[in-house]
Amino acid sequence: MAQQQATRKKKVGRKKKKILTSTSGLAHIQASFNNTIITITDKQGGVIAWSAPGVVGFSGSKKSTPFAAQIAATDAAKKAKAIGLKEIDVYVKGPGSGRESAIRALQAAGLVIKLIKDVTPIPHNGCRPPKKRRV
């Protein structure tokens, strides 16, 4: 007699809907030369919403454009507003082309911007940079 094994099905639980305790948060914009990532968090650093140009349909070199950053920032702001966020502090990191357009898009989406701060890490002569291109 073969012993039958009881098959257990795992219950796939849905995530709880996030409930905000305050209406203010932080927006972190990381703008590299190839992409722009927008993350909106609460004051403690828990992620409320995020978006990037790849999420909203851009691919390849189109992800590095200011327009792609604008669309991604609008997408992240809509998600955050749906949860109940009203005002944000913006922290911008990196040298990318999507910095300003992402900030403008957050403001145009209806979020009140209280602070804009540049937190780009600047080395005190750390790593050796890549060699200069000879074209």
Residue, then its C-alpha position, 0 to 999 in steps of 0.5 A: m500500500a502506497q502512502q498518499q501524501a497530503t498536498r498542502k496549498k499555500k494561501v497567497g495572501r494579499k498585501k494590506k492596504k497601506i494607511l498613512t498616519s500623517t499626510s507628509g512624506l519624502a520623495h527621493i529622486q535618483a537621477s543617473f545618466n541612464n535612468t531616473i528612479i522616484t521613490i516616495t516614502d513616509k517620514q520613517g523611510g517606509v516606501i509608499a510608492w515608487s516608479a521609474p521610466g521602465v515601469v511606465g513603458f520606456s526602454g533603452s536610451k529613452k529612459s534617460t530623457p527628462f520626459a521619461a522622468q516626468i511621466a514616472a514622477t507623475d505615476a509615483a505621485k498619483k499612487a502616493k496621493a491615492i494613499g493620502l499623501k499631500e506634502i513632500d520633501v524632495y531629495v535629489k541624488g545624481p547628475g542625470s537629466g531627469r532631475e528638474s523635470a521630475i520635481r516639476a511633475l511632482q508639483a504638477a501632480g498636486l503634491v505640495i513641495k516643502l523642501i528641495k535638497d541635493v544629496t548627491p554624494i561628492p567624493h573627497n578624492g575617493c575612487r579613480p574616475p574612468k579614463k577620458r574618452r578620445v573620440 
